[in-house]
Amino acid sequence: MRDNLIFRFMFAIIFIILLVMGAKFIWDLNKMTNRAGDNLIEKAQIITEQQKAIWEFMVRNQNKINYDTEGNFEYKHLSCSTTAMGVGAILASRTDYMIKPTNIECRNVLNMPDEFEIGGINWFKENQNEKEYWVSTDLDGKKVFRYMAPLWVEESCLECHGFPIGEVDMAGYPKEGWQLGEFAGAFSLTMPMDIYYEDIRQNLFSNAFFSLVLILLSVISIYFLMRKMVTNSLGKLEVAVAQIGEGDWDVKLGDIKAEGEIKRLVCHFENMTEQLADLYSNLESKVEERTIELEKANLVLKKHQADLEQMNLRLQETNAYKSEFLAIMSHELRTPLTSIMAFAELILYDPSLESEEEEHYLKEILLNSQNLLRLINNILDLAKIEASKDQLVLEVVDMADIISSVESVMLPLAKNKGLDFQIKIISDLPLTMADPEKIRRVVENLAGNAIKFTQEGGWIKIYMDWDKEADEILIEVSDNGIGIKEEQHRYIFEKFTQADSSASRKYGGSGLGLSLAKELIELHEGWIRVESSFGGGSTFIVGLPIKSID
């Protein structure tokens, strides 16, 4: 029996070791293959980039090559493509590497593409964002790695390949009529793979030999250790367990001599035997106690379930009241308010209006109506966001257009208060996918706050930048107004919260603008933060992730 246990255990150990080693073998093979592939790609990239550098060097120095010191022109037949072919020929004569520029239609017959290169050229034409095309294949009975990198028409190419079509260039070839940015061909590189496969074979052989030695030593060591330290004690424990199974609870397991885990196993088994004897004598009473406890717990759960259902009904009723209130507010407040603003504007721009006092009152009516309308819109937007009903309407957005829209609204308000209003936008700002109306609301709320809390004679600045490293559009709204105390920074983005209650009384406002701005920018997966000190002005920075345009 003991020998059977040993051999079964040894069989399992050998199987596990073989399984692990086999998995490691497959893992190593895959890892070495991937590493070899990565090395090939990296080497190919370096060679093609070096060839491109030679190409560009020749382009930059054409005038030095073709003009003598007195300014006389003499074409030396050292164009970029000629140099690339020459370098490729020298490389092929000294190594097994081959590189050349190629295209479907080319001037030199030596540059004509083969089947692989035609496939690569078509791939680049269909996928203009791709930067490389490669494959491992057989060529003349040998494994090779073939790699292609695209070339695009640049300004320097047009002198020999641009318009007019058919005109003979300096090299004596008719121009093809290429345009800037078109596909101009590709560099094709062929690299031998023999050395990489040989490295993989040697590494696999070394790993296999080491694995076999490890398996042999492990099996021998475990076999002798098990016989000495495990099976003798387990045999005695087997006899004792059989006696307990026959109902003999008086077996003394402490007489079994063992060490380590076997000794602890014997002690635990002895304790378990005592507990089983006690359990048999008290089983019915314990079952009854557990049943009563479960019934009580079930009653508590049912009560909690009923409470939750009741609370859910109340929440549904509250939400219905809220939706009805918002609908009433939307129609009953915004519609007449819009009419008030329209009539105020009509009267304000009426030529018959002569009194400056009346004009002042009309402007106040119009300004406060606009503030009230903005407040109503903020409340409605926040309610939609909280109800998870506000969704982004994404479209291609030019952020400069949004800033211009904000400027058209805020510039008159700033001038009316005697503030200097400035906007700066970098020239290479990329397009992105966003909801233009919501982004406009964010910037408008920040600019409106800046105007509100800046004294006459102050300034407001809106600066828009592109963080290329984080791939974000940054919007900064700065002022030299009253500023915000540092301890109040973490509260100002909460609903119905302002930095100072005295500011609310003096400048007005509901504390919803910053909260809405934060909610709207977070819908775009962006962020907002503040940099400010009391009396030192404020800067609000918004980060908007750039989303690709499909």
SENUKE-701724 format. One record per residue (C-alpha): residue number from 1; y, z, x; chain. Coordinates in nm, 4 decimals. Example, Ala and Ser with C-alpha at 12.3 -4.5 7.8 and 13.67 -1.06 7.14 Angstrom:
REM SENUKE-701724
n  y  z  x  chain
1  -0.4500  0.7800  1.2300  A .
2  -0.1060  0.7140  1.3670  A .
This chain:
REM SENUKE-701724
n  y  z  x  chain
1  0.0000  0.0000  0.0000  A .
2  0.2379  0.0875  0.2817  A .
3  0.1624  -0.2367  0.4648  A .
4  0.2218  -0.4352  0.1447  A .
5  0.5624  -0.2712  0.1041  A .
6  0.6552  -0.3486  0.4626  A .
7  0.5584  -0.7117  0.4404  A .
8  0.7339  -0.7607  0.1068  A .
9  1.0469  -0.6010  0.2479  A .
10  1.0248  -0.8099  0.5642  A .
11  0.9816  -1.1256  0.3580  A .
12  1.2982  -1.0407  0.1628  A .
13  1.4896  -0.9643  0.4840  A .
14  1.3820  -1.2915  0.6440  A .
15  1.4732  -1.4826  0.3277  A .
16  1.8188  -1.3221  0.3115  A .
17  1.8835  -1.3835  0.6819  A .
18  1.7769  -1.7456  0.6480  A .
19  1.9925  -1.7823  0.3359  A .
20  2.2967  -1.6330  0.5090  A .
21  2.2422  -1.8355  0.8242  A .
22  2.1916  -2.1497  0.6176  A .
23  2.5140  -2.0832  0.4306  A .
24  2.6907  -2.0172  0.7614  A .
25  2.5440  -2.3388  0.9016  A .
26  2.6772  -2.5370  0.6052  A .
27  3.0111  -2.3532  0.6255  A .
28  3.0424  -2.4219  0.9985  A .
29  2.9482  -2.7866  0.9505  A .
30  3.2081  -2.8275  0.6770  A .
31  3.4688  -2.6374  0.8774  A .
32  3.4047  -2.8380  1.1954  A .
33  3.4100  -3.1625  0.9983  A .
34  3.7397  -3.0666  0.8331  A .
35  3.8840  -2.9568  1.1676  A .
36  3.7773  -3.2853  1.3258  A .
37  3.9360  -3.4726  1.0360  A .
38  4.2571  -3.2690  1.0696  A .
39  4.2638  -3.3355  1.4447  A .
40  4.2171  -3.7074  1.3855  A .
41  4.4976  -3.7156  1.1279  A .
42  4.7304  -3.5131  1.3505  A .
43  4.6559  -3.7357  1.6499  A .
44  4.7075  -4.0472  1.4399  A .
45  5.0394  -3.9111  1.3122  A .
46  5.1581  -3.8440  1.6671  A .
47  5.0585  -4.1912  1.7902  A .
48  5.2219  -4.3705  1.4958  A .
49  5.5365  -4.1570  1.5232  A .
50  5.5515  -4.2411  1.8948  A .
51  5.5177  -4.6099  1.8081  A .
52  5.7949  -4.5726  1.5479  A .
53  6.0122  -4.4059  1.8134  A .
54  5.9568  -4.7013  2.0498  A .
55  6.0364  -4.9333  1.7571  A .
56  6.3620  -4.7489  1.6820  A .
57  6.4552  -4.7367  2.0515  A .
58  6.4248  -5.1138  2.0757  A .
59  6.6324  -5.1577  1.7585  A .
60  6.9110  -4.9372  1.8964  A .
61  6.9191  -5.1195  2.2310  A .
62  6.9002  -5.4848  2.1164  A .
63  7.2608  -5.5472  2.2158  A .
64  7.2051  -5.4026  2.5643  A .
65  6.8965  -5.6218  2.6051  A .
66  7.0422  -5.9490  2.4731  A .
67  7.3970  -5.9266  2.6158  A .
68  7.4793  -5.9354  2.9846  A .
69  7.7599  -5.7389  3.1507  A .
70  8.0076  -6.0171  3.0749  A .
71  7.9260  -6.0152  2.7019  A .
72  7.7218  -6.3365  2.6979  A .
73  7.4338  -6.3431  2.4460  A .
74  7.0842  -6.4478  2.5570  A .
75  6.7878  -6.3526  2.3363  A .
76  6.5186  -6.1894  2.5579  A .
77  6.2375  -6.1965  2.2962  A .
78  6.2084  -5.8165  2.3109  A .
79  6.2381  -5.7365  1.9402  A .
80  6.0953  -5.4204  1.7868  A .
81  5.7821  -5.5972  1.6572  A .
82  5.7227  -5.7787  1.9880  A .
83  5.7474  -5.4511  2.1776  A .
84  5.5124  -5.2798  1.9300  A .
85  5.2534  -5.5551  1.9777  A .
86  5.2886  -5.5348  2.3551  A .
87  5.2473  -5.1569  2.3611  A .
88  4.9454  -5.1885  2.1290  A .
89  4.7860  -5.4491  2.3554  A .
90  4.8308  -5.2302  2.6653  A .
91  4.6874  -4.9297  2.4807  A .
92  4.3854  -5.1326  2.3641  A .
93  4.3179  -5.2594  2.7179  A .
94  4.3078  -4.9072  2.8619  A .
95  4.1426  -4.7150  2.5763  A .
96  3.9346  -4.7690  2.2642  A .
97  4.2471  -4.7190  2.0516  A .
98  4.4110  -5.0123  1.8720  A .
99  4.7521  -5.0121  1.7012  A .
100  4.9636  -5.2904  1.5561  A .
101  5.2309  -5.3557  1.2916  A .
102  5.0982  -5.5542  0.9956  A .
103  5.1976  -5.6919  0.6556  A .
104  5.0604  -5.9366  0.3981  A .
105  5.3133  -6.1963  0.5145  A .
106  5.3884  -6.1720  0.8858  A .
107  5.5372  -6.3963  1.1506  A .
108  5.2708  -6.3432  1.4188  A .
109  4.9109  -6.4355  1.3336  A .
110  4.7925  -6.1425  1.5492  A .
111  4.9543  -5.9110  1.2960  A .
112  4.7573  -6.0467  0.9995  A .
113  4.5866  -5.7632  0.8057  A .
114  4.2122  -5.7190  0.7629  A .
115  4.0431  -5.5922  0.4441  A .
116  4.1218  -5.2252  0.5146  A .
117  4.4843  -5.2999  0.6022  A .
118  4.5312  -5.5095  0.2869  A .
119  4.4066  -5.2150  0.0837  A .
120  4.6476  -4.9817  0.2649  A .
121  4.9429  -5.2155  0.2142  A .
122  4.8716  -5.2409  -0.1596  A .
123  4.8353  -4.8609  -0.1743  A .
124  5.1796  -4.8059  -0.0198  A .
125  5.3376  -5.0607  -0.2548  A .
126  5.1916  -4.8840  -0.5588  A .
127  5.2597  -4.5312  -0.4257  A .
128  5.5939  -4.5471  -0.2478  A .
129  5.6104  -4.1701  -0.1982  A .
130  5.2911  -4.1663  0.0106  A .
131  5.3387  -4.1355  0.3875  A .
132  4.9884  -4.2157  0.5144  A .
133  4.6628  -4.3901  0.4273  A .
134  4.3383  -4.3298  0.6165  A .
135  3.9597  -4.3594  0.5990  A .
136  3.6518  -4.3030  0.8192  A .
137  3.4404  -4.6172  0.8370  A .
138  3.2164  -4.8371  1.0530  A .
139  3.3636  -5.1109  1.2709  A .
140  3.1391  -5.3293  1.4882  A .
141  2.8558  -5.0773  1.4527  A .
142  3.0688  -4.7771  1.5575  A .
143  3.2235  -4.4933  1.3613  A .
144  3.6029  -4.5236  1.3663  A .
145  3.8987  -4.3528  1.2034  A .
146  4.1515  -4.5941  1.0556  A .
147  4.5044  -4.4779  0.9774  A .
148  4.8162  -4.6478  0.8387  A .
149  5.1793  -4.5328  0.8154  A .
150  5.4348  -4.7329  0.6094  A .
151  5.7534  -4.9008  0.7322  A .
152  6.0564  -4.9493  0.5060  A .
153  6.3465  -5.1911  0.5371  A .
154  6.6442  -5.0248  0.7083  A .
155  6.9958  -5.1492  0.7774  A .
156  6.8966  -5.2724  1.1253  A .
157  6.6144  -5.4881  0.9770  A .
158  6.8475  -5.7028  0.7655  A .
159  6.9939  -5.8899  1.0640  A .
160  6.6618  -6.0709  1.1194  A .
161  6.4896  -6.0361  0.7810  A .
162  6.7691  -6.0214  0.5220  A .
163  6.9773  -6.2904  0.3507  A .
164  7.0275  -6.5749  0.3208  A .
165  6.6615  -6.6646  0.2704  A .
166  6.5422  -6.9386  0.5067  A .
167  6.8234  -6.9014  0.7596  A .
168  6.6868  -6.8985  1.1165  A .
169  6.7355  -6.5665  1.2945  A .
170  6.7879  -6.5067  1.6689  A .
171  6.4099  -6.5193  1.7307  A .
172  6.3776  -6.8613  1.5671  A .
173  6.2087  -6.7473  1.2437  A .
174  6.3411  -6.8072  0.8888  A .
175  6.4712  -6.4946  0.7181  A .
176  6.2564  -6.3528  0.4361  A .
177  6.5357  -6.2142  0.2167  A .
178  6.4365  -5.8487  0.2448  A .
179  6.6532  -5.5830  0.0843  A .
180  6.7321  -5.2297  0.1954  A .
181  6.4544  -4.9818  0.1056  A .
182  6.1834  -5.2437  0.0422  A .
183  5.8338  -5.2156  0.1879  A .
184  5.8384  -5.3794  0.5340  A .
185  5.4770  -5.3357  0.6416  A .
186  5.2841  -5.0608  0.8162  A .
187  5.1494  -4.9452  1.1505  A .
188  4.7682  -4.9727  1.1585  A .
189  4.5815  -4.7458  1.4041  A .
190  4.2073  -4.7547  1.4846  A .
191  4.0571  -4.4549  1.6705  A .
192  3.6956  -4.4011  1.7906  A .
193  3.5121  -4.0981  1.6445  A .
194  3.2204  -4.0686  1.8915  A .
195  3.3658  -3.7730  2.0809  A .
196  3.4308  -3.5797  1.7588  A .
197  3.0760  -3.6297  1.6317  A .
198  2.9374  -3.5258  1.9723  A .
199  3.1402  -3.2025  1.9620  A .
200  3.0074  -3.1275  1.6138  A .
201  2.6462  -3.1868  1.7241  A .
202  2.6811  -2.9576  2.0258  A .
203  2.8403  -2.6797  1.8204  A .
204  2.5706  -2.7035  1.5533  A .
205  2.2932  -2.6905  1.8143  A .
206  2.4478  -2.3791  1.9748  A .
207  2.4826  -2.2073  1.6369  A .
208  2.1249  -2.2945  1.5375  A .
209  1.9795  -2.1598  1.8640  A .
210  2.1808  -1.8371  1.8357  A .
211  2.0741  -1.7947  1.4727  A .
212  1.7031  -1.8302  1.5559  A .
213  1.7259  -1.5716  1.8346  A .
214  1.9136  -1.3344  1.6038  A .
215  1.6539  -1.3740  1.3269  A .
216  1.3630  -1.3074  1.5648  A .
217  1.5182  -0.9926  1.7139  A .
218  1.6240  -0.8627  1.3709  A .
219  1.2770  -0.9084  1.2207  A .
220  1.0977  -0.7321  1.5084  A .
221  1.3434  -0.4392  1.5138  A .
222  1.3424  -0.3856  1.1378  A .
223  0.9617  -0.4047  1.1193  A .
224  0.8996  -0.1222  1.3674  A .
225  1.1861  0.0958  1.2398  A .
226  1.0618  0.0726  0.8810  A .
227  0.7095  0.1733  0.9728  A .
228  0.8359  0.4777  1.1605  A .
229  1.1216  0.5967  0.9383  A .
230  1.0466  0.4828  0.5814  A .
231  0.6918  0.4138  0.4731  A .
232  0.5337  0.7487  0.5693  A .
233  0.7851  0.9492  0.3655  A .
234  0.7732  0.7046  0.0749  A .
235  0.3937  0.7350  0.0615  A .
236  0.4156  1.1115  0.0145  A .
237  0.6928  1.0705  -0.2410  A .
238  0.4721  0.8253  -0.4310  A .
239  0.1950  1.0837  -0.4673  A .
240  0.4415  1.3474  -0.5896  A .
241  0.5957  1.1096  -0.8441  A .
242  0.2501  1.0276  -0.9806  A .
243  0.1824  1.3987  -1.0384  A .
244  0.5143  1.4403  -1.2210  A .
245  0.4288  1.1376  -1.4314  A .
246  0.1119  1.3174  -1.5434  A .
247  0.3233  1.6118  -1.6639  A .
248  0.2971  1.8385  -1.3626  A .
249  0.6547  1.9709  -1.3351  A .
250  0.5613  2.2286  -1.0673  A .
251  0.5340  1.9803  -0.7805  A .
252  0.7213  2.0994  -0.4692  A .
253  0.9026  1.7951  -0.3359  A .
254  1.0635  2.0040  -0.0638  A .
255  0.7377  1.9927  0.1318  A .
256  0.7925  1.6225  0.2074  A .
257  0.9246  1.5794  0.5613  A .
258  1.1891  1.3095  0.5836  A .
259  1.5256  1.2361  0.7423  A .
260  1.8518  1.0776  0.6350  A .
261  1.8580  0.8808  0.3108  A .
262  1.4878  0.9479  0.2340  A .
263  1.5501  1.3213  0.2598  A .
264  1.8479  1.2982  0.0265  A .
265  1.6429  1.0848  -0.2114  A .
266  1.3745  1.3562  -0.2246  A .
267  1.6375  1.6230  -0.2958  A .
268  1.7985  1.4157  -0.5707  A .
269  1.4593  1.3437  -0.7238  A .
270  1.3767  1.7140  -0.7240  A .
271  1.7056  1.7921  -0.9001  A .
272  1.6390  1.5143  -1.1486  A .
273  1.2955  1.6617  -1.2244  A .
274  1.4513  1.9975  -1.3079  A .
275  1.7148  1.8328  -1.5287  A .
276  1.4505  1.6307  -1.7132  A .
277  1.2539  1.9445  -1.7902  A .
278  1.5691  2.1063  -1.9265  A .
279  1.6635  1.7927  -2.1192  A .
280  1.3321  1.7766  -2.3022  A .
281  1.3827  2.1302  -2.4273  A .
282  1.7416  2.0761  -2.5470  A .
283  1.7398  1.7091  -2.6469  A .
284  1.7714  1.7471  -3.0269  A .
285  2.0675  1.9849  -3.0149  A .
286  2.2560  1.7610  -2.7691  A .
287  2.1952  1.4514  -2.9821  A .
288  2.3349  1.6302  -3.2887  A .
289  2.6453  1.7427  -3.0964  A .
290  2.7115  1.3886  -2.9699  A .
291  2.6733  1.2488  -3.3217  A .
292  2.9349  1.4902  -3.4618  A .
293  3.1760  1.4054  -3.1776  A .
294  3.1331  1.0322  -3.2400  A .
295  3.2024  1.0741  -3.6121  A .
296  3.5233  1.2659  -3.5351  A .
297  3.6325  1.0012  -3.2858  A .
298  3.5619  0.7284  -3.5420  A .
299  3.7817  0.9033  -3.8006  A .
300  4.0661  0.9307  -3.5470  A .
301  4.0345  0.5616  -3.4623  A .
302  4.0447  0.4651  -3.8312  A .
303  4.3593  0.6738  -3.8801  A .
304  4.5267  0.5112  -3.5788  A .
305  4.4273  0.1687  -3.7087  A .
306  4.5844  0.2433  -4.0465  A .
307  4.9031  0.3664  -3.8746  A .
308  4.9207  0.0499  -3.6656  A .
309  4.8745  -0.1708  -3.9724  A .
310  5.1541  0.0174  -4.1507  A .
311  5.3820  -0.0162  -3.8492  A .
312  5.3052  -0.3876  -3.8268  A .
313  5.4089  -0.4329  -4.1912  A .
314  5.7375  -0.2530  -4.1230  A .
315  5.8025  -0.4721  -3.8192  A .
316  5.7365  -0.7857  -4.0243  A .
317  5.9798  -0.6672  -4.2929  A .
318  6.2414  -0.5837  -4.0287  A .
319  6.2012  -0.9248  -3.8687  A .
320  6.2400  -1.0925  -4.2085  A .
321  6.5631  -0.8964  -4.2725  A .
322  6.6867  -0.9911  -3.9263  A .
323  6.6154  -1.3623  -3.9808  A .
324  6.7918  -1.3538  -4.3184  A .
325  7.0925  -1.1774  -4.1639  A .
326  7.1163  -1.4354  -3.8862  A .
327  7.0997  -1.7201  -4.1383  A .
328  7.3834  -1.5614  -4.3385  A .
329  7.5882  -1.5039  -4.0231  A .
330  7.5334  -1.8618  -3.9090  A .
331  7.6594  -2.0085  -4.2361  A .
332  7.8966  -1.7468  -4.3751  A .
333  8.0792  -1.6678  -4.0488  A .
334  8.0706  -1.9790  -3.8352  A .
335  8.1641  -2.2244  -4.1130  A .
336  8.4891  -2.0536  -4.2231  A .
337  8.5698  -1.9641  -3.8618  A .
338  8.5440  -2.3301  -3.7656  A .
339  8.7773  -2.4159  -4.0529  A .
340  9.0296  -2.1543  -3.9360  A .
341  9.0243  -2.3041  -3.5851  A .
342  9.0681  -2.6562  -3.7203  A .
343  9.3649  -2.5605  -3.9410  A .
344  9.5225  -2.3625  -3.6572  A .
345  9.5002  -2.6647  -3.4270  A .
346  9.6484  -2.8938  -3.6951  A .
347  9.9443  -2.6624  -3.7501  A .
348  9.9857  -2.5970  -3.3760  A .
349  10.0205  -2.9669  -3.2976  A .
350  10.2353  -3.0428  -3.6042  A .
351  10.5648  -3.1983  -3.4802  A .
352  10.7556  -3.0090  -3.7485  A .
353  10.6630  -2.6744  -3.5875  A .
354  10.9788  -2.5486  -3.4164  A .
355  10.9510  -2.1715  -3.3860  A .
356  10.8123  -2.0518  -3.0502  A .
357  10.7054  -1.7280  -3.2175  A .
358  10.4973  -1.9204  -3.4730  A .
359  10.3468  -2.1296  -3.1941  A .
360  10.2586  -1.8090  -3.0062  A .
361  10.0893  -1.6607  -3.3137  A .
362  9.8952  -1.9818  -3.3765  A .
363  9.7735  -1.9864  -3.0153  A .
364  9.6622  -1.6243  -3.0505  A .
365  9.4768  -1.7113  -3.3731  A .
366  9.3079  -2.0069  -3.2044  A .
367  9.2196  -1.8101  -2.8883  A .
368  9.0751  -1.5130  -3.0774  A .
369  8.8868  -1.7466  -3.3120  A .
370  8.7291  -1.9160  -3.0120  A .
371  8.6317  -1.5771  -2.8674  A .
372  8.4826  -1.4702  -3.2010  A .
373  8.2893  -1.7982  -3.2327  A .
374  8.1571  -1.7524  -2.8794  A .
375  8.0490  -1.3976  -2.9678  A .
376  7.8675  -1.5178  -3.2817  A .
377  7.6922  -1.7899  -3.0830  A .
378  7.5890  -1.5348  -2.8187  A .
379  7.4399  -1.3042  -3.0826  A .
380  7.2481  -1.5901  -3.2444  A .
381  7.1150  -1.7135  -2.9098  A .
382  7.0012  -1.3659  -2.8057  A .
383  6.8274  -1.3211  -3.1398  A .
384  6.6436  -1.6518  -3.0960  A .
385  6.5328  -1.5547  -2.7460  A .
386  6.4078  -1.2140  -2.8610  A .
387  6.2155  -1.3821  -3.1450  A .
388  6.0667  -1.6296  -2.8921  A .
389  6.2082  -1.9182  -3.0973  A .
390  6.4568  -2.0468  -2.8437  A .
391  6.3020  -2.3301  -2.6437  A .
392  6.4373  -2.5422  -2.3631  A .
393  6.5308  -2.9022  -2.4394  A .
394  6.4729  -3.0434  -2.0924  A .
395  6.6373  -3.3638  -1.9758  A .
396  6.7656  -3.5139  -1.6530  A .
397  7.0823  -3.3223  -1.5675  A .
398  7.3676  -3.3904  -1.3257  A .
399  7.5095  -3.0430  -1.2628  A .
400  7.8469  -3.1931  -1.1747  A .
401  7.8780  -3.3186  -1.5353  A .
402  7.8099  -2.9679  -1.6684  A .
403  8.0730  -2.8154  -1.4396  A .
404  8.3223  -3.0811  -1.5507  A .
405  8.2503  -2.9900  -1.9140  A .
406  8.3114  -2.6221  -1.8369  A .
407  8.6320  -2.7115  -1.6526  A .
408  8.7694  -2.8974  -1.9556  A .
409  8.7309  -2.5790  -2.1638  A .
410  8.8258  -2.3128  -1.9095  A .
411  9.1122  -2.4808  -1.7220  A .
412  9.3576  -2.4556  -2.0151  A .
413  9.2644  -2.0876  -2.0648  A .
414  9.3185  -2.0166  -1.6946  A .
415  9.6539  -2.1977  -1.6854  A .
416  9.7652  -2.0196  -2.0023  A .
417  9.7038  -1.6887  -1.8220  A .
418  9.8694  -1.8055  -1.5007  A .
419  9.5493  -1.8287  -1.2925  A .
420  9.4549  -2.0756  -1.0191  A .
421  9.1301  -2.2462  -1.1289  A .
422  8.9321  -2.4273  -0.8540  A .
423  8.5975  -2.6121  -0.8524  A .
424  8.3996  -2.7303  -0.5476  A .
425  8.0702  -2.9251  -0.5680  A .
426  7.8758  -3.0591  -0.2677  A .
427  7.8330  -3.4360  -0.2629  A .
428  7.4527  -3.4583  -0.2240  A .
429  7.3619  -3.2314  -0.5161  A .
430  7.0244  -3.3518  -0.6563  A .
431  6.9417  -3.4205  -1.0205  A .
432  6.7039  -3.1809  -1.1967  A .
433  6.5282  -3.1210  -1.5276  A .
434  6.7107  -2.8567  -1.7345  A .
435  6.8641  -2.7799  -2.0746  A .
436  7.2273  -2.8872  -2.0199  A .
437  7.3641  -2.6943  -2.3192  A .
438  7.2110  -2.3661  -2.2038  A .
439  7.3232  -2.4121  -1.8439  A .
440  7.6734  -2.4899  -1.9715  A .
441  7.6681  -2.1661  -2.1741  A .
442  7.5705  -1.9704  -1.8617  A .
443  7.8548  -2.1083  -1.6496  A .
444  8.1038  -2.0881  -1.9372  A .
445  8.0232  -1.7195  -2.0007  A .
446  8.0628  -1.6355  -1.6302  A .
447  8.3894  -1.8303  -1.6037  A .
448  8.5175  -1.6751  -1.9279  A .
449  8.4510  -1.3248  -1.7927  A .
450  8.6271  -1.4142  -1.4665  A .
451  8.9372  -1.5300  -1.6568  A .
452  8.9278  -1.2240  -1.8832  A .
453  8.9160  -0.9677  -1.6007  A .
454  9.1598  -1.1359  -1.3576  A .
455  9.5298  -1.0516  -1.3640  A .
456  9.8068  -1.3120  -1.3806  A .
457  9.8575  -1.4841  -1.0450  A .
458  9.4925  -1.4475  -0.9475  A .
459  9.2328  -1.7175  -0.8861  A .
460  8.8978  -1.8337  -1.0214  A .
461  8.6575  -2.0409  -0.8080  A .
462  8.3369  -2.2190  -0.9116  A .
463  8.1270  -2.3387  -0.6183  A .
464  7.8023  -2.5340  -0.6519  A .
465  7.5610  -2.5735  -0.3568  A .
466  7.2017  -2.6798  -0.2852  A .
467  6.9651  -2.4390  -0.1078  A .
468  6.7216  -2.6926  0.0409  A .
469  6.4911  -2.4271  0.1866  A .
470  6.4375  -2.2559  -0.1505  A .
471  6.4829  -2.5859  -0.3418  A .
472  6.7395  -2.4273  -0.5740  A .
473  7.0826  -2.5178  -0.7062  A .
474  7.3240  -2.2280  -0.6463  A .
475  7.6216  -2.1714  -0.8776  A .
476  7.8835  -1.9174  -0.7642  A .
477  8.1619  -1.7999  -0.9955  A .
478  8.4143  -1.5879  -0.8018  A .
479  8.7421  -1.4164  -0.8853  A .
480  8.9836  -1.1648  -0.7350  A .
481  9.0010  -0.9584  -1.0533  A .
482  8.9388  -0.5893  -1.1200  A .
483  8.5823  -0.5930  -0.9808  A .
484  8.2824  -0.3765  -1.0720  A .
485  8.1773  -0.0411  -0.9307  A .
486  7.8560  -0.0597  -0.7278  A .
487  7.6749  0.2016  -0.9374  A .
488  7.7358  -0.0106  -1.2491  A .
489  7.5784  -0.3336  -1.1116  A .
490  7.2342  -0.2635  -1.2561  A .
491  7.3676  -0.2044  -1.6101  A .
492  7.6013  -0.4995  -1.6642  A .
493  7.3238  -0.7451  -1.7629  A .
494  7.2064  -0.5223  -2.0477  A .
495  7.3048  -0.6122  -2.4059  A .
496  7.6247  -0.4567  -2.5448  A .
497  7.7032  -0.3088  -2.2019  A .
498  8.0261  -0.3382  -2.0035  A .
499  8.1050  -0.2019  -1.6604  A .
500  8.3681  0.0358  -1.7990  A .
501  8.4520  0.1438  -2.1534  A .
502  8.8207  0.1358  -2.0631  A .
503  8.7787  -0.2302  -1.9652  A .
504  8.6339  -0.2985  -2.3090  A .
505  8.9368  -0.1453  -2.4743  A .
506  9.1870  -0.3221  -2.2480  A .
507  9.0271  -0.6676  -2.2128  A .
508  8.8069  -0.6877  -2.5203  A .
509  8.4545  -0.8231  -2.5362  A .
510  8.1134  -0.7188  -2.6684  A .
511  7.9046  -0.7008  -2.3528  A .
512  7.6828  -0.9925  -2.4603  A .
513  7.8006  -1.2695  -2.2256  A .
514  7.6213  -1.1544  -1.9083  A .
515  7.3091  -1.0549  -2.1022  A .
516  7.2908  -1.4012  -2.2601  A .
517  7.3539  -1.5693  -1.9232  A .
518  7.0659  -1.3740  -1.7703  A .
519  6.8297  -1.4588  -2.0590  A .
520  6.9194  -1.8309  -2.0534  A .
521  6.8819  -1.8700  -1.6772  A .
522  6.5503  -1.6816  -1.6820  A .
523  6.4261  -1.9288  -1.9449  A .
524  6.4682  -2.1845  -1.6644  A .
525  6.2692  -1.9532  -1.4291  A .
526  6.5918  -1.8863  -1.2394  A .
527  6.7819  -1.5702  -1.1430  A .
528  7.1297  -1.4196  -1.1459  A .
529  7.2894  -1.1446  -0.9382  A .
530  7.6329  -0.9944  -0.8790  A .
531  7.8298  -0.9097  -0.5648  A .
532  8.1349  -0.6988  -0.6417  A .
533  8.3365  -0.3925  -0.5496  A .
534  8.5875  -0.2066  -0.7621  A .
535  8.9303  -0.3638  -0.7137  A .
536  8.7904  -0.6343  -0.4837  A .
537  8.6954  -0.9073  -0.7292  A .
538  8.3500  -1.0271  -0.8320  A .
539  8.1067  -1.3062  -0.7427  A .
540  7.8222  -1.3966  -0.9774  A .
541  7.5505  -1.6130  -0.8176  A .
542  7.3002  -1.8121  -1.0243  A .
543  6.9848  -1.9675  -0.8758  A .
544  6.8377  -2.2616  -1.0712  A .
545  6.5029  -2.4001  -0.9429  A .
546  6.5021  -2.7783  -0.9032  A .
547  6.2324  -2.9342  -1.1205  A .
548  6.1020  -3.2775  -1.0311  A .
549  6.1932  -3.5716  -1.2525  A .
550  5.8718  -3.7353  -1.3770  A .
